[in-house]
Amino acid sequence: MKISEAKFAGSSARVQGKPKRRLPEFAFIGRSNVGKSSLINMLCKNSKLAMTSQTPGKTKVVNHFLVNDSWYLVDLPGYGFAKLGQKAKDEIQAVVRDYVFNSEELVLLFVLIDSRHDLGAADLDFITDLGENGIPFSIIYTKCDKQGPNVLKAQIERNEARLLQEWEELPFSLCSSSQTGAGREEILAYIEQILNRIDQ
């Protein structure tokens, strides 16, 4: 897939406030320091599209970006905040849950995992919640350029073994690097494949 245009289409804290034009939605979520905004900007080849920051947790609402005038890339607030008070955590969680469980146009949720670390409790809790509610998702491992291929492979295998303790089948997964652009073509091809199935 070639992205010819990606533009901001609106922010919302509840599903009823999202853009009125109904199109397929592919949403991105992960822990608050996983590199989500950088990945979105890399996919769209626009360094200023999604807001990046050294301070995790900048995204507190659901941001829709219209891609090629045909589908939405959706930037969701992160989860697993360590430095926020409980009230703020609860508010962000409410925003995420309202979108994930109530957006009828959501086609697929990409859960971003830092490829350098074991799956955390927040990751496992969130993935389990998706499974229990029948939300379709795939995994994108981020920062895959930060370690050698053998270490990366061993880490992903460790995470997959952990998932298989509770899942009969592993979700589809991809590797990426916002620094090198690795994974960009594969992620966009995967989205295009799904869009083509919808159109049939």
HELIX and SHEET records of a PDB file:
HELIX    1   1 VAL A   15  GLY A   17  5                                   3    
HELIX    2   2 LYS A   36  CYS A   44  1                                   9    
HELIX    3   3 GLN A   86  ASN A  102  1                                  17    
HELIX    4   4 ALA A  121  GLU A  132  1                                  12    
HELIX    5   5 PRO A  149  LEU A  163  1                                  15    
HELIX    6   6 ARG A  184  ASP A  199  1                                  16    
SHEET    1   A 7 ALA A   6  SER A  12  0                                        
SHEET    2   A 7 VAL A  62  VAL A  67 -1                                        
SHEET    3   A 7 TRP A  71  ASP A  75 -1                                        
SHEET    4   A 7 GLU A  25  GLY A  30  1                                        
SHEET    5   A 7 LEU A 106  ASP A 114  1                                        
SHEET    6   A 7 PHE A 137  THR A 142  1                                        
SHEET    7   A 7 SER A 173  CYS A 175  1                                        
END                                                                             
